[in-house]
Amino acid sequence: MIQQLGLVAVGGAIGAVLRYAISYTIASSEFPWSTLMVNVVGSFALGILSVMAINNLVSKDATLFLGVGLLGAFTTMSTFSFETVDLLKNDQYILALTYSSLSFLLCIVCAFVGWELGDRLQIN
């Protein structure tokens, strides 16, 4: 159990640093592009990882490290929620609707595409 917690912690630290680096690199005052990007990319990667885990092509430890740790910290649902509320509080209703809709749709689509890509690349 301690080893698994360590894997999640190290993966989470890496994911958090990557998330911060992207938000620092892609700064925007109008629209939260960096958060949208990490959620879409993270959803895609988790789709592929899920297929690999289901088909026992990655170990449970690798799944914990990558899926729970790295991607869990990399994606930013709490930040997404805060930014949506912030847009609403600032009377930017169209931006809030656009941002939340794009985040919802693109993340689900990318998770599906990642899953399908994993299947088609014979990651099973």
N, C-alpha and C positions, 0 to 999 in steps of 0.2 A: 504493500500500500504506500509506503514512504517513497519508493522508487517512482510509482505512478504520479504521486503528488509533485515530485521533483520534475518529472517530464512535463507536466502541465504548467508548472511554474516557469521553467526555462522557456518553453514554447510561448507562454503568455508574455514573458519579458521581450522576446524577439518580436512577437506580433505587435506589442504596444509600441516598441521603438520604430518598427516599420510604419505603423499608423501615424505616429507623430511626424516622422520624416516626410511622409506624403502630405500631411496637412500643412507642414511648414513649406514644402516645395510648391504646392498648388494652393496658395492662399487666395481667397476670394471674399470680397465684402458683400457682393450682391447675391450670390447663389452658392450653397455649400457643395461645390464640385468634388472636393477631396473626400468628403464623407460618402457621397453617392458612389464615387469610384471604388473606394475600398469595400463597400458593401456589395457592389456588383461583382468585383473581382473575387472577393472572398466567397460569395455564394457560388460562383463558377468553380472555384478550386474545391470547395466542400462537396460539390456535386461529383467531381472526379474522385476525390478521396473516398466518398461514400461507396462508390462502385468497387473501388479497390478493397475497401475494408469488408464489404459484404462477400466478396469473392476470395477473401483471405489472402490477398496479394500484399497486404501490409499488416504488420503485427498490431496487436492491440496497443502496445506501447507507442508505436509510430502514429497510430490513430489518435491516441491521447495527446501526444506531443504536437502533431500537426493540426488535428481537427479541434480538439478542445482548447489546447493552449494557444498555438500560433494564430489560427484563424479566429478563435474565440476572442482573442484580444485585438486582432487586426480589424475585424468588423466592428461596427460602432452603432448598435441599435439605440443605446442610451443617448449618444450624441445626436443621432438622427431625430430622436423624439424631442430633445431639447431644441434643436435647430428649427424643427417644424413649429413648435410652440412659440419660439422667438419670432419667427416670421409672422405668425398669427397675431402675437402681441403688438407687433409693429405694423399692423393693418396691411400686411402684404399677403392677402388671401390667395391671389392667383399664384404667386410664387410658392406659397405653402402647399397648395393643392398640386401644383406641378411637381414640386420636389417629392412630396409624399407618394404621389401616384407613380412617378418614375422609379423611385426607390422600391416600391412594392412590386411593380410589374417587372422591372429589369432584374431584380434579384431573384425572383422566382423563375423567370425565363432563363437566366444564366445558370441557376442551379440545375434546371432541367437539361439545358444544353450540355453542361459539364457531365451530367449523368449519362446522357446519350452518347457523348463523345467517348467517355470511358467504356461504355458497352461496345461501341463500334471499333474502337482501337484494340479490342480484344483484351481489355483489362479485366478479364474474368477467367 
